[in-house]
Amino acid sequence: LFALQYGSDYTADWIYEQHRLWDESHAKPLAKDIQPHLNERNPEKRIRVGYISPDFRKHSCAYFIEPLLNSHDRTQVEIFCYSEVQKSDEMTDRVKELSDHWYSTLGQSDAAIAEQIRKDRIDILVDLAGHTANNRLLVFAYKPAPIQVNWLGYPDTTG
Protein backbone atom coordinates (compact mmCIF):
# COMPACT_ATOMS: atom_id res chain seq x y z
CA LEU A 1 0.00 0.00 0.00
CA PHE A 2 2.88 2.35 0.72
CA ALA A 3 4.09 2.08 -2.89
CA LEU A 4 0.71 3.32 -4.17
CA GLN A 5 1.76 6.83 -3.08
CA TYR A 6 4.17 6.88 -6.00
CA GLY A 7 1.85 5.82 -8.82
CA SER A 8 0.86 8.84 -10.90
CA ASP A 9 -2.13 6.98 -12.41
CA TYR A 10 -3.81 6.33 -9.04
CA THR A 11 -6.53 8.62 -7.75
CA ALA A 12 -6.90 9.44 -4.08
CA ASP A 13 -10.25 7.63 -4.07
CA TRP A 14 -8.72 4.46 -5.53
CA ILE A 15 -5.85 4.52 -3.01
CA TYR A 16 -8.38 4.97 -0.21
CA GLU A 17 -10.37 1.99 -1.51
CA GLN A 18 -7.24 -0.20 -1.48
CA HIS A 19 -6.65 0.70 2.15
CA ARG A 20 -10.27 -0.06 2.99
CA LEU A 21 -9.98 -3.46 1.30
CA TRP A 22 -6.85 -4.18 3.35
CA ASP A 23 -8.85 -3.40 6.48
CA GLU A 24 -11.67 -5.72 5.40
CA SER A 25 -9.26 -8.56 4.64
CA HIS A 26 -6.79 -8.25 7.51
CA ALA A 27 -8.10 -6.16 10.41
CA LYS A 28 -11.87 -6.77 10.47
CA PRO A 29 -11.53 -10.55 11.06
CA LEU A 30 -9.78 -9.75 14.37
CA ALA A 31 -12.69 -7.63 15.67
CA LYS A 32 -14.21 -10.69 17.34
CA ASP A 33 -11.26 -10.66 19.77
CA ILE A 34 -11.72 -7.07 20.99
CA GLN A 35 -11.81 -6.90 24.81
CA PRO A 36 -13.10 -4.15 27.12
CA HIS A 37 -10.60 -1.52 28.22
CA LEU A 38 -9.41 -1.60 31.83
CA ASN A 39 -8.35 2.04 31.98
CA GLU A 40 -8.91 4.07 35.12
CA ARG A 41 -11.29 6.97 34.44
CA ASN A 42 -9.68 9.43 36.79
CA PRO A 43 -9.01 12.93 35.40
CA GLU A 44 -6.24 13.42 37.98
CA LYS A 45 -4.11 10.49 36.85
CA ARG A 46 -1.20 10.65 34.42
CA ILE A 47 -2.24 9.91 30.85
CA ARG A 48 -0.62 6.73 29.55
CA VAL A 49 0.56 7.21 25.98
CA GLY A 50 1.93 4.27 24.01
CA TYR A 51 4.00 4.57 20.85
CA ILE A 52 4.52 1.61 18.50
CA SER A 53 7.31 1.79 15.94
CA PRO A 54 9.95 -0.19 14.08
CA ASP A 55 11.82 3.10 13.67
CA PHE A 56 13.17 3.87 17.15
CA ARG A 57 16.61 3.86 15.51
CA LYS A 58 18.60 5.99 13.06
CA HIS A 59 15.58 6.70 10.91
CA SER A 60 13.87 9.95 9.94
CA CYS A 61 10.83 9.21 12.13
CA ALA A 62 13.01 8.82 15.22
CA TYR A 63 14.47 12.28 14.70
CA PHE A 64 10.93 13.68 14.88
CA ILE A 65 9.68 11.54 17.76
CA GLU A 66 12.69 12.21 20.01
CA PRO A 67 11.87 15.90 20.65
CA LEU A 68 8.19 15.06 21.14
CA LEU A 69 8.99 12.48 23.81
CA ASN A 70 11.42 14.92 25.40
CA SER A 71 8.71 17.61 25.53
CA HIS A 72 6.03 15.58 27.30
CA ASP A 73 5.20 16.93 30.76
CA ARG A 74 6.19 13.87 32.77
CA THR A 75 3.96 14.90 35.66
CA GLN A 76 1.00 14.55 33.26
CA VAL A 77 2.11 11.86 30.80
CA GLU A 78 3.56 8.37 31.26
CA ILE A 79 5.34 7.14 28.12
CA PHE A 80 5.31 3.53 26.91
CA CYS A 81 7.30 2.51 23.82
CA TYR A 82 6.64 -0.74 22.00
CA SER A 83 9.65 -1.25 19.77
CA GLU A 84 9.87 -3.43 16.69
CA VAL A 85 13.50 -2.33 16.16
CA GLN A 86 15.53 -5.20 14.76
CA LYS A 87 18.96 -3.66 15.27
CA SER A 88 19.38 -1.15 18.08
CA ASP A 89 21.71 1.82 17.81
CA GLU A 90 22.46 5.01 19.75
CA MET A 91 19.13 6.56 18.66
CA THR A 92 17.36 3.51 20.10
CA ASP A 93 19.17 4.14 23.39
CA ARG A 94 18.15 7.81 23.40
CA VAL A 95 14.48 7.04 22.76
CA LYS A 96 14.59 4.29 25.38
CA GLU A 97 15.90 6.79 27.95
CA LEU A 98 12.96 9.10 27.21
CA SER A 99 10.37 6.40 27.87
CA ASP A 100 9.05 5.29 31.24
CA HIS A 101 8.42 1.77 29.94
CA TRP A 102 10.16 0.03 27.03
CA TYR A 103 9.07 -3.21 25.41
CA SER A 104 10.64 -5.06 22.51
CA THR A 105 7.90 -6.54 20.35
CA LEU A 106 10.24 -8.66 18.24
CA GLY A 107 8.99 -12.20 17.85
CA GLN A 108 5.69 -11.49 19.59
CA SER A 109 2.30 -12.00 18.01
CA ASP A 110 0.00 -9.04 17.39
CA ALA A 111 -2.45 -10.53 19.89
CA ALA A 112 0.25 -10.77 22.59
CA ILE A 113 1.32 -7.17 22.04
CA ALA A 114 -2.30 -6.00 22.17
CA GLU A 115 -2.76 -7.87 25.45
CA GLN A 116 0.35 -6.19 26.92
CA ILE A 117 -0.99 -2.79 25.86
CA ARG A 118 -4.34 -3.60 27.45
CA LYS A 119 -2.58 -4.69 30.68
CA ASP A 120 -0.57 -1.44 30.61
CA ARG A 121 -3.91 0.41 30.46
CA ILE A 122 -2.74 2.67 27.64
CA ASP A 123 -5.08 5.64 27.18
CA ILE A 124 -3.76 6.80 23.80
CA LEU A 125 -1.95 4.45 21.41
CA VAL A 126 0.05 5.98 18.56
CA ASP A 127 1.20 4.07 15.48
CA LEU A 128 4.29 5.70 13.99
CA ALA A 129 4.69 3.47 10.92
CA GLY A 130 1.45 2.95 9.00
CA HIS A 131 1.89 0.64 6.03
CA THR A 132 5.69 0.82 6.04
CA ALA A 133 8.25 -1.93 6.70
CA ASN A 134 7.95 -3.93 9.93
CA ASN A 135 4.75 -2.19 11.05
CA ARG A 136 2.52 -3.70 13.72
CA LEU A 137 -0.79 -2.36 12.39
CA LEU A 138 -2.73 -5.50 13.23
CA VAL A 139 -2.11 -4.79 16.93
CA PHE A 140 -4.52 -1.88 16.44
CA ALA A 141 -7.19 -4.21 15.03
CA TYR A 142 -7.58 -5.63 18.56
CA LYS A 143 -8.40 -2.10 19.81
CA PRO A 144 -6.16 -2.38 22.91
CA ALA A 145 -6.53 1.32 23.77
CA PRO A 146 -9.62 3.56 23.87
CA ILE A 147 -7.94 6.16 21.63
CA GLN A 148 -5.80 4.98 18.73
CA VAL A 149 -4.15 7.17 16.12
CA ASN A 150 -1.66 6.97 13.29
CA TRP A 151 0.88 9.77 13.09
CA LEU A 152 4.14 10.74 11.48
CA GLY A 153 5.36 7.78 9.43
CA TYR A 154 2.52 7.35 6.93
CA PRO A 155 0.57 9.88 4.85
CA ASP A 156 -2.70 7.98 4.29
CA THR A 157 -5.40 6.21 6.20
CA THR A 158 -4.29 2.84 7.52
CA GLY A 159 -7.59 1.23 6.58
Backbone as CSV, one residue per row, in Angstrom:
resi,resn,N_x,N_y,N_z,CA_x,CA_y,CA_z,C_x,C_y,C_z
1,LEU,0.819,-1.202,0.000,0.000,0.000,0.000,0.859,1.260,0.000
2,PHE,1.999,1.183,0.669,2.875,2.350,0.719,3.308,2.760,-0.691
3,ALA,3.607,1.792,-1.538,4.087,2.080,-2.893,3.034,2.781,-3.751
4,LEU,1.762,2.658,-3.393,0.711,3.320,-4.170,0.875,4.833,-4.171
5,GLN,1.545,5.376,-3.167,1.757,6.826,-3.084,2.543,7.356,-4.288
6,TYR,3.275,6.456,-4.937,4.174,6.883,-6.004,3.627,6.631,-7.404
7,GLY,2.433,6.076,-7.510,1.848,5.819,-8.818,1.069,7.026,-9.314
8,SER,1.507,7.618,-10.405,0.857,8.837,-10.903,-0.524,8.564,-11.507
9,ASP,-0.827,7.317,-11.817,-2.125,6.984,-12.408,-3.206,6.692,-11.372
10,TYR,-2.855,6.679,-10.090,-3.813,6.330,-9.044,-4.485,7.572,-8.491
11,THR,-5.798,7.504,-8.366,-6.526,8.620,-7.754,-6.546,8.432,-6.235
12,ALA,-6.804,9.509,-5.539,-6.904,9.442,-4.077,-8.026,8.492,-3.664
13,ASP,-9.134,8.521,-4.394,-10.251,7.625,-4.066,-9.868,6.156,-4.236
14,TRP,-9.131,5.849,-5.292,-8.718,4.463,-5.531,-7.742,4.007,-4.447
15,ILE,-6.808,4.864,-4.079,-5.854,4.524,-3.012,-6.605,4.294,-1.703
16,TYR,-7.562,5.150,-1.413,-8.381,4.967,-0.211,-9.081,3.612,-0.243
17,GLU,-9.651,3.256,-1.381,-10.366,1.987,-1.511,-9.432,0.796,-1.265
18,GLN,-8.195,0.887,-1.722,-7.235,-0.202,-1.484,-6.946,-0.358,0.006
19,HIS,-6.850,0.756,0.699,-6.646,0.704,2.153,-7.871,0.109,2.854
20,ARG,-9.048,0.473,2.405,-10.272,-0.061,2.988,-10.362,-1.573,2.770
21,LEU,-9.971,-2.022,1.582,-9.975,-3.461,1.295,-8.974,-4.201,2.179
22,TRP,-7.826,-3.578,2.428,-6.845,-4.180,3.348,-7.486,-4.359,4.725
23,ASP,-8.179,-3.332,5.182,-8.852,-3.396,6.480,-9.866,-4.544,6.507
24,GLU,-10.662,-4.649,5.471,-11.672,-5.717,5.405,-11.028,-7.101,5.444
25,SER,-9.917,-7.257,4.739,-9.263,-8.565,4.641,-8.437,-8.933,5.865
26,HIS,-7.775,-7.956,6.461,-6.793,-8.251,7.508,-7.215,-7.846,8.919
27,ALA,-7.786,-6.668,9.064,-8.103,-6.159,10.407,-9.489,-6.589,10.891
28,LYS,-10.485,-6.466,10.047,-11.865,-6.769,10.469,-12.028,-8.177,11.048
29,PRO,-11.369,-9.207,10.486,-11.528,-10.547,11.064,-11.082,-10.643,12.529
30,LEU,-10.266,-9.721,12.986,-9.785,-9.748,14.371,-10.740,-9.056,15.339
31,ALA,-11.756,-8.390,14.824,-12.686,-7.627,15.668,-13.385,-8.509,16.702
32,LYS,-13.547,-9.781,16.399,-14.207,-10.692,17.343,-13.411,-10.852,18.636
33,ASP,-12.128,-10.498,18.605,-11.259,-10.659,19.771,-11.088,-9.380,20.588
34,ILE,-11.834,-8.337,20.253,-11.723,-7.070,20.993,-12.249,-7.266,22.414
35,GLN,-11.470,-6.791,23.383,-11.813,-6.902,24.808,-12.129,-5.520,25.372
36,PRO,-12.842,-5.454,26.481,-13.099,-4.151,27.120,-11.798,-3.536,27.642
37,HIS,-11.768,-2.222,27.689,-10.595,-1.516,28.223,-10.661,-1.482,29.742
38,LEU,-9.502,-1.568,30.372,-9.413,-1.600,31.830,-8.933,-0.274,32.404
39,ASN,-8.914,0.750,31.588,-8.353,2.042,31.985,-9.107,2.692,33.131
40,GLU,-8.344,3.318,34.006,-8.908,4.071,35.120,-9.447,5.392,34.579
41,ARG,-10.662,5.727,34.917,-11.292,6.969,34.441,-11.180,8.041,35.509
42,ASN,-9.960,8.429,35.764,-9.675,9.428,36.787,-8.985,10.611,36.116
43,PRO,-9.614,11.780,36.082,-9.014,12.928,35.396,-7.729,13.431,36.058
44,GLU,-7.447,12.985,37.268,-6.240,13.424,37.978,-5.026,12.544,37.681
45,LYS,-5.232,11.403,37.069,-4.110,10.487,36.845,-3.270,10.919,35.645
46,ARG,-2.046,10.412,35.596,-1.199,10.645,34.423,-1.793,9.902,33.224
47,ILE,-1.773,10.541,32.083,-2.245,9.910,30.849,-1.158,8.952,30.377
48,ARG,-1.560,7.750,30.036,-0.623,6.733,29.554,-0.656,6.740,28.023
49,VAL,0.458,7.138,27.431,0.556,7.210,25.976,1.538,6.146,25.509
50,GLY,1.085,5.308,24.581,1.935,4.269,24.013,2.271,4.584,22.569
51,TYR,3.527,4.373,22.223,3.998,4.567,20.852,4.503,3.224,20.332
52,ILE,4.050,2.842,19.138,4.516,1.606,18.501,5.276,1.983,17.238
53,SER,6.514,1.451,17.117,7.306,1.789,15.938,8.432,0.790,15.702
54,PRO,8.741,0.539,14.419,9.954,-0.192,14.078,11.123,0.776,13.863
55,ASP,10.858,2.063,14.056,11.818,3.100,13.668,12.421,3.865,14.837
56,PHE,12.455,3.265,16.024,13.169,3.874,17.149,14.657,3.558,16.966
57,ARG,15.223,4.096,15.905,16.615,3.860,15.509,17.012,4.999,14.586
58,LYS,18.205,4.937,14.007,18.598,5.987,13.062,17.673,5.912,11.849
59,HIS,16.624,6.665,11.931,15.578,6.703,10.908,14.921,8.072,11.012
60,SER,14.448,8.601,9.922,13.873,9.950,9.938,12.764,10.102,10.976
61,CYS,11.920,9.104,11.143,10.833,9.212,12.131,11.371,9.388,13.545
62,ALA,12.449,8.715,13.868,13.013,8.822,15.224,13.495,10.238,15.509
63,TYR,13.987,10.909,14.497,14.473,12.275,14.704,13.318,13.247,14.969
64,PHE,12.114,12.874,14.568,10.933,13.685,14.876,10.302,13.283,16.208
65,ILE,10.328,11.995,16.522,9.685,11.541,17.758,10.520,11.888,18.989
66,GLU,11.831,11.917,18.851,12.688,12.205,20.012,12.334,13.533,20.688
67,PRO,12.229,14.656,19.958,11.874,15.902,20.647,10.456,15.886,21.223
68,LEU,9.540,15.164,20.592,8.191,15.061,21.144,8.227,14.349,22.495
69,LEU,8.899,13.211,22.551,8.995,12.476,23.813,9.671,13.325,24.881
70,ASN,10.684,14.058,24.476,11.419,14.918,25.402,10.554,16.065,25.923
71,SER,9.547,16.463,25.160,8.711,17.613,25.529,7.476,17.245,26.349
72,HIS,7.178,15.970,26.477,6.027,15.579,27.299,6.230,16.051,28.735
73,ASP,5.181,16.574,29.334,5.196,16.930,30.756,5.066,15.624,31.533
74,ARG,6.167,15.174,32.122,6.192,13.866,32.770,5.339,13.800,34.032
75,THR,4.893,14.946,34.524,3.958,14.905,35.655,2.547,14.590,35.162
76,GLN,2.326,14.765,33.848,1.004,14.552,33.258,0.925,13.321,32.353
77,VAL,2.080,12.912,31.809,2.105,11.857,30.795,3.110,10.771,31.182
78,GLU,2.682,9.524,31.059,3.555,8.371,31.261,3.759,7.734,29.886
79,ILE,5.014,7.574,29.480,5.341,7.136,28.119,5.695,5.649,28.086
80,PHE,5.038,4.941,27.165,5.305,3.531,26.911,5.746,3.416,25.452
81,CYS,6.861,2.749,25.197,7.303,2.514,23.822,7.316,1.017,23.554
82,TYR,6.696,0.645,22.442,6.643,-0.736,21.997,7.465,-0.781,20.710
83,SER,8.643,-1.366,20.814,9.654,-1.252,19.767,9.779,-2.518,18.933
84,GLU,9.651,-2.346,17.634,9.874,-3.435,16.685,11.243,-3.266,16.022
85,VAL,12.153,-2.566,16.692,13.498,-2.327,16.156,14.260,-3.643,16.107
86,GLN,14.803,-3.951,14.928,15.525,-5.204,14.757,17.000,-5.080,15.093
87,LYS,17.549,-3.882,14.931,18.959,-3.665,15.273,19.067,-2.323,15.987
88,SER,19.299,-2.370,17.282,19.384,-1.149,18.082,20.646,-0.360,17.757
89,ASP,20.559,0.945,17.979,21.711,1.823,17.808,21.632,2.928,18.860
90,GLU,22.458,3.953,18.728,22.461,5.013,19.746,21.139,5.792,19.785
91,MET,20.445,5.907,18.655,19.134,6.562,18.665,18.140,5.712,19.462
92,THR,18.211,4.406,19.316,17.359,3.511,20.103,17.578,3.774,21.587
93,ASP,18.842,3.884,21.975,19.172,4.140,23.385,18.607,5.472,23.860
94,ARG,18.665,6.489,23.008,18.149,7.808,23.399,16.631,7.781,23.579
95,VAL,15.940,7.136,22.652,14.483,7.042,22.763,14.108,6.208,23.990
96,LYS,14.852,5.145,24.219,14.591,4.288,25.380,14.712,5.082,26.679
97,GLU,15.712,5.952,26.761,15.902,6.790,27.953,14.730,7.742,28.179
98,LEU,14.074,8.152,27.105,12.956,9.095,27.207,11.631,8.423,27.555
99,SER,11.615,7.107,27.559,10.368,6.404,27.871,10.386,5.914,29.315
100,ASP,9.193,5.846,29.890,9.052,5.291,31.237,9.044,3.767,31.199
101,HIS,8.544,3.226,30.091,8.424,1.774,29.939,8.811,1.418,28.508
102,TRP,9.663,0.440,28.350,10.157,0.032,27.035,9.918,-1.461,26.848
103,TYR,9.305,-1.815,25.735,9.072,-3.214,25.413,9.575,-3.495,24.007
104,SER,10.309,-4.576,23.849,10.636,-5.055,22.512,9.489,-5.957,22.074
105,THR,9.005,-5.734,20.873,7.901,-6.537,20.347,8.388,-7.611,19.377
106,LEU,9.694,-7.686,19.182,10.244,-8.661,18.237,9.832,-10.080,18.621
107,GLY,9.355,-10.813,17.640,8.994,-12.205,17.853,7.668,-12.426,18.557
108,GLN,6.970,-11.356,18.905,5.685,-11.491,19.589,4.537,-11.387,18.585
109,SER,3.474,-12.082,18.874,2.298,-11.997,18.006,1.589,-10.664,18.224
110,ASP,0.793,-10.268,17.248,0.002,-9.043,17.385,-0.943,-9.152,18.579
111,ALA,-1.531,-10.326,18.770,-2.451,-10.528,19.893,-1.734,-10.370,21.230
112,ALA,-0.514,-10.883,21.342,0.248,-10.769,22.595,0.614,-9.318,22.886
113,ILE,0.985,-8.588,21.852,1.318,-7.166,22.040,0.066,-6.397,22.458
114,ALA,-1.045,-6.672,21.804,-2.302,-6.004,22.165,-2.666,-6.295,23.616
115,GLU,-2.457,-7.520,24.057,-2.764,-7.874,25.449,-1.852,-7.115,26.415
116,GLN,-0.570,-6.964,26.074,0.346,-6.192,26.924,-0.111,-4.734,27.012
117,ILE,-0.506,-4.177,25.893,-0.989,-2.787,25.862,-2.243,-2.653,26.726
118,ARG,-3.127,-3.619,26.628,-4.343,-3.600,27.449,-3.975,-3.681,28.933
119,LYS,-3.033,-4.563,29.280,-2.584,-4.689,30.676,-1.923,-3.401,31.166
120,ASP,-1.224,-2.716,30.253,-0.575,-1.444,30.610,-1.590,-0.311,30.740
121,ARG,-2.828,-0.575,30.377,-3.914,0.409,30.461,-3.557,1.703,29.711
122,ILE,-3.094,1.524,28.479,-2.742,2.669,27.642,-4.015,3.448,27.314
123,ASP,-3.949,4.770,27.487,-5.084,5.643,27.179,-5.087,6.058,25.713
124,ILE,-3.906,6.370,25.194,-3.758,6.802,23.798,-2.633,5.980,23.184
125,LEU,-2.932,5.285,22.097,-1.948,4.451,21.408,-1.648,5.071,20.052
126,VAL,-0.371,5.288,19.773,0.049,5.984,18.560,0.889,5.054,17.693
127,ASP,0.424,4.821,16.470,1.197,4.072,15.481,2.073,5.065,14.740
128,LEU,3.360,4.787,14.665,4.293,5.698,13.994,4.759,5.176,12.639
129,ALA,4.180,4.079,12.144,4.690,3.470,10.919,3.683,3.375,9.781
130,GLY,2.405,3.174,10.079,1.447,2.953,8.996,1.827,1.723,8.197
131,HIS,1.585,1.768,6.906,1.891,0.637,6.029,3.323,0.727,5.512
132,THR,4.282,0.843,6.423,5.691,0.815,6.041,6.308,-0.462,6.607
133,ALA,7.579,-0.680,6.325,8.249,-1.926,6.703,8.184,-2.192,8.203
134,ASN,7.932,-3.436,8.545,7.948,-3.931,9.928,6.902,-3.291,10.830
135,ASN,5.824,-2.789,10.233,4.755,-2.187,11.048,4.056,-3.259,11.876
136,ARG,3.331,-2.809,12.885,2.519,-3.698,13.721,1.067,-3.231,13.706
137,LEU,0.567,-2.897,12.518,-0.792,-2.364,12.393,-1.876,-3.302,12.915
138,LEU,-1.670,-4.594,12.791,-2.729,-5.504,13.233,-2.902,-5.508,14.748
139,VAL,-1.927,-4.992,15.482,-2.114,-4.795,16.925,-3.318,-3.878,17.140
140,PHE,-3.439,-2.869,16.307,-4.517,-1.880,16.436,-5.887,-2.490,16.137
141,ALA,-5.921,-3.555,15.348,-7.193,-4.209,15.035,-7.847,-4.804,16.280
142,TYR,-7.051,-5.106,17.294,-7.579,-5.635,18.559,-8.113,-4.532,19.467
143,LYS,-7.943,-3.275,19.052,-8.402,-2.099,19.814,-7.954,-2.154,21.283
144,PRO,-6.635,-2.259,21.526,-6.162,-2.379,22.906,-6.216,-1.090,23.720
145,ALA,-6.451,0.040,23.065,-6.533,1.324,23.771,-7.799,2.052,23.333
146,PRO,-8.388,2.853,24.226,-9.616,3.563,23.866,-9.428,4.602,22.768
147,ILE,-8.250,5.197,22.695,-7.944,6.162,21.633,-6.735,5.631,20.881
148,GLN,-6.879,5.489,19.566,-5.797,4.976,18.726,-5.647,5.888,17.519
149,VAL,-4.413,6.273,17.238,-4.151,7.174,16.119,-2.916,6.722,15.357
150,ASN,-2.853,7.147,14.111,-1.661,6.972,13.291,-1.072,8.349,13.082
151,TRP,0.239,8.461,13.240,0.879,9.770,13.093,2.308,9.600,12.610
152,LEU,2.750,10.512,11.856,4.141,10.740,11.483,4.667,9.911,10.327
153,GLY,4.638,8.592,10.406,5.356,7.783,9.429,4.590,7.379,8.191
154,TYR,3.322,7.799,8.060,2.521,7.349,6.933,1.511,8.419,6.555
155,PRO,1.398,8.743,5.253,0.566,9.880,4.849,-0.916,9.587,4.631
156,ASP,-1.314,8.328,4.611,-2.700,7.975,4.286,-3.416,7.353,5.470
157,THR,-4.669,7.021,5.235,-5.397,6.209,6.200,-4.702,4.856,6.295
158,THR,-4.865,4.181,7.412,-4.290,2.841,7.525,-5.315,1.779,7.151
159,GLY,-6.549,2.177,6.948,-7.593,1.230,6.585,-8.790,1.529,7.383
